[in-house]
Amino acid sequence: MARTTKYWLFKSEPDVFSIQDLKAAPRKTTYWEGVRNYQARNLLRDEIKKGDKVLYYHSRVQPIGVAGVARISKSGYPDPDQFDATAKYHDPKSDPENPRWFCVDVTWEQTFDEVVPQAATARKDMMVVQRGARLSVQPVTKKEFDAVLKMAGR
């Protein structure tokens, strides 16, 4: 039985890695490294799969909101930065035999003409607008995903 596509929202500060950076990356693809939250790690490791769709969300900038769409091009695998002593996200306590942190590969699909502001995406049930919901990787429903695309004119 074929797996149904799932939908996600990935947050990144544009001065760290924007949707434009993703589009400019080799093959328009990068690995989503540096997630150091166990709940988000579990999603990357266990739930997010190749073919899933991603709302690419710019945070800590004005306007805060969804800047485009990406897709998962490789399911979860150990984040190589955790083992690299020179990497920003190195974790000396992580064991290669039992990796602590995971990442996925993300591929650019489209950049919106304008960011869909958080206020516009403020469907009351979306995790991104919930008080205290700070996960950089979070689920969205197909209905929420489609609503954001409609707001973006797609």
Secondary structure as the mmCIF struct_conf table of DSSP 4:
data_model
#
loop_
_struct_conf.conf_type_id
_struct_conf.id
_struct_conf.beg_label_comp_id
_struct_conf.beg_label_asym_id
_struct_conf.beg_label_seq_id
_struct_conf.end_label_comp_id
_struct_conf.end_label_asym_id
_struct_conf.end_label_seq_id
HELX_LH_PP_P HELX_LH_PP_P1 ALA A 2 THR A 5
STRN STRN1 TYR A 7 SER A 12
HELX_RH_AL_P HELX_RH_AL_P1 PRO A 14 PHE A 17
HELX_RH_AL_P HELX_RH_AL_P2 ILE A 19 ALA A 24
BEND BEND1 ALA A 25 ALA A 25
HELX_RH_3T_P HELX_RH_3T_P1 PRO A 26 LYS A 28
STRN STRN2 THR A 29 TYR A 31
HELX_RH_AL_P HELX_RH_AL_P3 TYR A 38 ASN A 42
HELX_RH_PI_P HELX_RH_PI_P1 LEU A 43 GLU A 47
TURN_TY1_P TURN_TY1_P1 LYS A 50 GLY A 51
STRN STRN3 LYS A 53 HIS A 58
BEND BEND2 ARG A 60 PRO A 63
STRN STRN4 GLY A 65 PRO A 78
HELX_RH_3T_P HELX_RH_3T_P2 PRO A 80 PHE A 83
TURN_TY1_P TURN_TY1_P2 ALA A 85 THR A 86
BEND BEND3 ALA A 87 ALA A 87
TURN_TY1_P TURN_TY1_P3 LYS A 88 TYR A 89
TURN_TY1_P TURN_TY1_P4 PRO A 92 LYS A 93
STRN STRN5 ASP A 95 ASP A 95
TURN_TY1_P TURN_TY1_P5 PRO A 96 GLU A 97
STRN STRN6 ASN A 98 ASN A 98
BEND BEND4 ARG A 100 ARG A 100
STRN STRN7 PHE A 102 PRO A 117
TURN_TY1_P TURN_TY1_P6 GLN A 118 THR A 121
TURN_TY1_P TURN_TY1_P7 LYS A 124 ASP A 125
HELX_RH_3T_P HELX_RH_3T_P3 MET A 127 VAL A 129
BEND BEND5 GLN A 130 GLN A 130
TURN_TY1_P TURN_TY1_P8 ARG A 131 GLY A 132
BEND BEND6 SER A 136 SER A 136
STRN STRN8 VAL A 137 VAL A 140
HELX_RH_AL_P HELX_RH_AL_P4 LYS A 142 MET A 151
TURN_TY1_P TURN_TY1_P9 ALA A 152 GLY A 153
#
